[in-house]
């Protein structure tokens, strides 16, 4: 775990006075930011067989989530925001970087970073896992090279049938015209 950076916040709040005993509630929020930890596949987010986003290149921030949840929402930093700088990443080849900047142009900031936010659950860890999964899926979808369309050939029999139908139609129209006597 050498090289990991952790941010930790502890909050002890007196909740109730029961007789002579004071009951406290402890809230502990801890989140790792980058580093060389042993968590995850190959120390990063596995996008595809040949691309793994290193955790050292990720900027992970936790903040208080909005919405329903009562007192819990006001006390814990469960919302997780992950940003990854595509322009400065050493994990990408030039071709991959170019494809991502084109396909994700609307989601990339001026600095060249893509940002993914998760605040679906009350757990910071689960929100972090969700955000990492979403980032990986977004990058994987953007890196898919569309198959080049190969035009199909019309079968010879179908082409001949079309031409004979066309010939019959033209003969029918010609037969309706009055003939000039020569």
C-alpha positions as CSV (number, residue, x, y, z in Angstrom):
1,X,0.0,0.0,0.0
2,X,3.0,2.3,-0.3
3,X,2.3,5.4,-2.2
4,X,-1.5,5.4,-1.5
5,X,-3.0,8.7,-0.4
6,X,-6.0,8.6,1.9
7,X,-8.3,11.3,3.0
8,X,-10.1,10.6,6.2
9,X,-12.7,12.6,8.1
10,X,-14.1,11.5,11.5
11,X,-17.2,13.1,13.0
12,X,-18.3,12.3,16.5
13,X,-21.8,13.7,17.3
14,X,-23.6,13.4,20.7
15,X,-26.9,11.8,19.9
16,X,-28.8,11.1,23.1
17,X,-28.5,11.5,26.9
18,X,-29.8,8.3,28.5
19,X,-29.6,8.7,32.3
20,X,-26.0,9.5,33.0
21,X,-24.7,7.9,29.8
22,X,-24.1,10.0,26.6
23,X,-24.6,8.0,23.4
24,X,-22.3,9.1,20.6
25,X,-22.5,8.3,16.9
26,X,-19.3,7.9,15.0
27,X,-19.1,8.7,11.2
28,X,-15.9,7.7,9.4
29,X,-15.4,8.5,5.7
30,X,-12.2,7.3,4.1
31,X,-11.3,7.2,0.4
32,X,-8.1,6.3,-1.4
33,X,-6.8,8.5,-4.2
34,X,-4.5,7.0,-6.7
35,X,-1.4,5.1,-5.5
36,X,0.0,1.6,-6.0
37,X,-2.6,-0.3,-4.0
38,X,-3.5,-3.9,-4.5
39,X,-7.2,-3.3,-5.2
40,X,-8.8,-4.0,-8.5
41,X,-7.6,-5.8,-11.6
42,X,-4.0,-4.9,-12.4
43,X,-4.2,-1.9,-10.0
44,X,-6.7,-0.1,-12.2
45,X,-10.0,-0.2,-14.1
46,X,-10.0,-2.8,-16.8
47,X,-11.6,-1.4,-19.9
48,X,-10.7,-4.0,-22.4
49,X,-8.1,-6.7,-22.9
50,X,-5.4,-4.2,-23.9
51,X,-6.4,-1.2,-21.8
52,X,-6.3,-0.7,-18.0
53,X,-6.8,2.7,-16.5
54,X,-4.2,3.0,-13.7
55,X,-5.6,4.1,-10.3
56,X,-2.7,6.5,-10.1
57,X,-4.2,8.5,-13.0
58,X,-7.6,8.8,-11.4
59,X,-8.7,11.7,-9.2
60,X,-11.3,10.5,-6.8
61,X,-13.3,12.9,-4.6
62,X,-16.1,12.3,-2.1
63,X,-18.7,14.8,-1.2
64,X,-22.1,14.9,0.5
65,X,-24.8,13.5,-1.6
66,X,-28.1,15.3,-2.2
67,X,-31.6,13.9,-2.0
68,X,-33.5,11.7,0.4
69,X,-31.8,9.8,3.1
70,X,-32.6,11.8,6.3
71,X,-29.9,12.5,8.8
72,X,-27.5,10.1,7.1
73,X,-27.2,12.4,4.0
74,X,-26.2,15.3,6.1
75,X,-23.4,13.4,7.9
76,X,-21.6,11.3,5.4
77,X,-19.7,12.0,2.2
78,X,-21.2,9.2,0.1
79,X,-21.2,10.9,-3.4
80,X,-18.2,9.9,-5.4
81,X,-16.8,11.8,-8.4
82,X,-14.0,10.3,-10.5
83,X,-12.2,12.3,-13.1
84,X,-9.6,10.9,-15.5
85,X,-7.4,13.1,-17.8
86,X,-7.5,11.5,-21.2
87,X,-5.0,14.0,-22.7
88,X,-2.3,13.3,-20.2
89,X,-2.9,9.6,-19.7
90,X,0.0,7.3,-20.4
91,X,-2.2,4.3,-20.6
92,X,-3.6,5.3,-24.0
93,X,-2.1,5.0,-27.4
94,X,-2.3,8.0,-29.7
95,X,-5.0,6.3,-31.8
96,X,-7.1,5.5,-28.7
97,X,-6.6,9.1,-27.4
98,X,-7.8,10.6,-30.7
99,X,-10.8,8.3,-30.9
100,X,-11.8,9.2,-27.3
101,X,-11.4,12.9,-27.8
102,X,-13.7,12.7,-30.9
103,X,-16.3,10.3,-29.5
104,X,-16.5,11.9,-26.0
105,X,-16.0,15.5,-27.1
106,X,-19.2,16.6,-25.3
107,X,-18.2,15.0,-22.0
108,X,-14.5,16.1,-21.9
109,X,-13.6,19.2,-20.0
110,X,-11.3,22.0,-21.3
111,X,-8.4,20.3,-19.5
112,X,-9.1,17.0,-21.3
113,X,-10.6,15.2,-18.3
114,X,-13.8,13.0,-18.3
115,X,-15.8,13.1,-15.1
116,X,-18.1,10.4,-13.8
117,X,-20.3,10.8,-10.7
118,X,-22.2,8.2,-8.6
119,X,-24.5,8.9,-5.7
120,X,-26.9,6.0,-6.1
121,X,-26.3,4.3,-2.8
122,X,-25.7,5.3,0.8
123,X,-22.3,3.6,0.8
124,X,-19.2,5.5,-0.4
125,X,-17.5,2.3,-1.4
126,X,-20.4,1.0,-3.5
127,X,-20.7,4.5,-5.2
128,X,-17.0,4.4,-6.0
129,X,-17.3,0.9,-7.5
130,X,-20.3,2.1,-9.5
131,X,-18.4,5.2,-10.7
132,X,-15.4,3.1,-11.8
133,X,-17.6,0.7,-13.6
134,X,-19.4,3.5,-15.4
135,X,-16.1,5.1,-16.4
136,X,-14.9,1.8,-17.8
137,X,-18.1,1.2,-19.7
138,X,-18.1,4.7,-21.1
139,X,-14.5,4.4,-22.3
140,X,-15.1,0.9,-23.7
141,X,-18.1,2.1,-25.7
142,X,-16.2,5.0,-27.1
143,X,-13.2,2.9,-28.2
144,X,-15.3,0.5,-30.2
145,X,-14.3,0.7,-33.9
146,X,-17.4,0.5,-36.0
147,X,-17.3,-2.2,-38.7
148,X,-16.9,-0.9,-42.2
149,X,-20.0,-1.5,-44.2
150,X,-19.5,-3.8,-47.2
151,X,-22.2,-3.1,-49.8
152,X,-24.1,-6.3,-50.7
153,X,-24.4,-7.3,-54.4
154,X,-27.8,-7.9,-55.9
155,X,-28.1,-11.5,-57.2
156,X,-27.9,-11.9,-61.0
157,X,-31.3,-13.6,-61.2
158,X,-32.9,-10.7,-59.3
159,X,-31.3,-8.2,-61.7
160,X,-32.4,-10.2,-64.8
161,X,-36.0,-10.4,-63.4
162,X,-36.0,-6.7,-62.9
163,X,-34.8,-6.0,-66.4
164,X,-37.4,-8.4,-68.0
165,X,-40.2,-6.7,-65.9
166,X,-38.9,-3.4,-67.1
167,X,-38.9,-4.6,-70.7
168,X,-42.5,-5.9,-70.4
169,X,-43.7,-2.6,-69.0
170,X,-42.0,-0.6,-71.7
171,X,-43.5,-2.9,-74.4
172,X,-47.0,-2.5,-72.9
173,X,-46.6,1.3,-73.0
174,X,-45.3,1.3,-76.5
175,X,-48.3,-0.9,-77.7
176,X,-50.7,1.8,-76.4
177,X,-49.2,4.5,-78.6
178,X,-50.9,5.0,-81.9
179,X,-48.8,3.9,-84.9
180,X,-48.1,6.3,-87.6
181,X,-48.7,4.9,-91.2
182,X,-45.6,5.1,-93.2
